[in-house]
Amino acid sequence: MSMKTLADVKRKMTLGSKWRCVRLFEGGKDLGVREVGKVQGNAVAFLKPDGKLSWLWWPKAKDVQVEENAFTVLQNGVPKLKYIYAG
C-alpha cells in the first residue's frame, strides 16, 4: 500500500515495522533502519541501536510531505527528517 496522506503514514507505522531514518539537516546523516518499538496516538518510538527509544511526535499534516513509501518531516517549510519504509 503506497502512502498519500499523514493518516496513511500513521496506519503503516505499526509495532515492529522497519523504517530507514535519514537526518536531512546539518549535511544529512543516514541513521540506519530502525524498528518501531512503541505506537501511541500522538507519537511513535523507534528502537535505537543502544536499546533506547527515539520518539517521533506527530507533526501537523501541513508539516509532512508524503511520497509513495516515504515521508519527510518539515520544520518551518525546511525538510528535517526523512523516513523510508523498509519492511
Beta strands, then each sheet from edge to edge (+ up, - down):
strand 1: 18-23
strand 2: 29-40
strand 3: 43-47
strand 4: 53-57
strand 5: 64-66
strand 6: 70-75
strand 7: 78-85
sheet 1: 4+ 3- 2+ 1- 7+ 6- 5+
end
